[in-house]
Amino acid sequence: MLLENKVAVLYGAGGPIGGAVARAFTREGARVHLAGRTGKTLDAVADAIRAQGGVAETGVVDALDEQAVDTYVDGIAAREGHIDISFNAIGYGDVHQPLAEIAVSDFLRPITNAMRSQFLTTRAAARHMTARGTGVILAFGGGGPQTLPGLGGFKIALDAIEGLRRQWACELGPSGIRVVTLKTGGVPESLPEGFPGAAEIAAGLQEATLLPRTATLSDVGATAAFVASDQARTITSTEINISCGAIVD
């Protein structure tokens, strides 16, 4: 298995993306620690993993809280003896409005949340990975040259994640730690059940691709598991594009 004996920490693990990646990690042999702000959704993911014979623990953690993140990660490292993978897929609280109309606070929220959370979770894991000379940091939601009107600060937050990824990769590379972002262009399956306009959104996402399909949650999980594995040991300081051509490099 790709991730046998690996220990992974996942933030936003109660959401569709985080849950999909957690399930893929456990199928490949990892022990996963699921972090998020809502215990009920975390428990649902953990129960599904355990039902399939996987190992999962949950922790209610605010990934924007410095002390909470540090304490959580230090505790996992103390119990497990090591941390191999850190994956962050939290939501950023973005508001989609044209820049000329959006409030400053709504514009800045996703940028601030993305930078704070990705910085804190990476730093907490890197402290333990550095001592062992190995580790993988993954972030979900990379940027790209294209954008659309009316996204507020969301696309800017994604681009900022890429800048942070480059800096972390540069500074952590000498310690054997890889840093990679994943981008999809949108996953229709991740839309909540009953979401207004879901069918139209899904159709628009597919229309933007070069292939007659969009990425699925299964695609995201499988790709994340590969990138986190030693088979991808040469991949760092880059983005993995699984957008089916919706985002052209």
Secondary structure, 3 states (H helix, E strand, C coil): CCCCCCEEEEECCCCHHHHHHHHHHHHCCCEEEEEECCHHHHHHHHHHHHHCCCEEEEEECCCCCHHHHHHHHHHHHHHHCCCCEEEECCCCCCCCCCCCCCCHHHHHHHHHHHHHHHHHHHHHHHHHHHHHCCEEEEEECCCCCCCCCCCCCHHHHHHHHHHHHHHHHHHHHHHCEEEEEEECCCCHHHCCCCCCCHHHHHHHHHHCCCCCCCCCHHHHHHHHHHHHCHHHCCCCCEEEECCCCCCCC
